[in-house]
Amino acid sequence: MTQPYNPAEIIRPEVLALKAYHVPPATGMIKLDAMENPYALPLSLQSEIAGFAGNVPINRYPDPNATDLKASLRKALAIPDTMDLMLGNGSDEIIQIIAMATARPNAVLLSVEPAFVMFRMIAIFANMGYVGVPLKTDFSLDLDALLSAIKQHKPAVIFLAYPNNPTGNLFDEKAILQIIQATPGIVVIDEAYHAFAGTSIIDKLEQYPNLLVMRTLSKLGLAGLRLGMLIGRPEWLSEFEKLRLPYNVSVMTQFITQTVLHHMDVLLKQAEQIRAERANMYAQLKSMDALEVFPSDANFILFRVNNASEIFQKLKQKMILIKNLDGTHALLDNCLRVTVGTPKENTQFLASLHAILSEKV
Ligand SMILES: *Cc1c(COP(=O)(O)O)cnc(C)c1O
């Protein structure tokens, strides 16, 4: 007779209470929900990749240290020589490694809200306490609230996305530096949207021993390859390296990324186009009635309408997929987030949105 196994007695209660991260189906849709780069690689680069892809030694494990790839990344991203570099299967994996490493009994991971949801999710995965300090209504940092939360909870780690997702804004650098100085633990600045922001905290690494900078190639155009990175002092990274699974970056990712990095200008030009389109989209959203649009330093734009869920559904019926943030946080009441796509996609989105908004009068 088989035993009556009960997952509820085996699985941790925090896990039982979780909902799996939901990715909506997007087949055939104009996909403006996930901050992907909408542009393909130029054909010449595609054929360069196709040319060697067949020869990649997929029967062998990848280089566990990704030595060549790291050298290319250091050059392409101007990573300071004095800092170490750790690679992850996306930056999501790096967040997880940092949480696992800092999850001493009663340790707290602190972030702001609304922020990237994985900060809170991963704190739960790692059995850490989570504290989310609300942003101000203009989505800026509430420095007083943050400093007092730091005093009260003594977080092991603070995560701040710069620019922030889902709000799109850059936080005040002086406020960030005050937080770094006030906290007893480490501060990870998540620069996933760096390519669209034109600023970075990376030059502060030398000065602040508890600062780490995280980057990813996902938003820059390589989301499918999954490559994130952490930049910081060897004292920290040598500890995190112990928790990194040895072959977390596949051979395909290592080879293809290196090739693409030799043509970094291609990705940077695409990012430039996205920035120009962002300005265009922002201006057009700004001109629409019954809509509040928030400034963005990322490759997406947050805006507020009177009836977010209805508009989201109507766009979906027109085969346009964006992100509905209504109900996810009090500050995001009736908010929608649209990723900047190609000019054609953006035009279709703006025309559909305009049509839906005018129906309502
Ligand atoms: C998209 C995103 C990431 C995740 O990036 P991956 O490298 O694809 O895992 C990390 N942080 C923020 C703030 C993001 O928006």
The ligand as a Gaussian input file, in Angstrom:
#p B3LYP/6-31G(d) Opt

LIG

0 1
 C       13.996000      42.370000     -15.962000
 C       14.651000      42.696000     -14.682000
 C       15.613000      41.830000     -14.132000
 C       15.788000      40.416000     -14.623000
 O       16.708000      40.287000     -15.560000
 P       17.241000      38.859000     -16.059000
 O       18.688000      39.131000     -16.192000
 O       16.536000      38.612000     -17.323000
 O       16.964000      37.814000     -15.022000
 C       16.269000      42.234000     -12.999000
 N       15.971000      43.398000     -12.391000
 C       15.031000      44.224000     -12.864000
 C       14.738000      45.480000     -12.143000
 C       14.335000      43.888000     -14.012000
 O       13.355000      44.686000     -14.436000

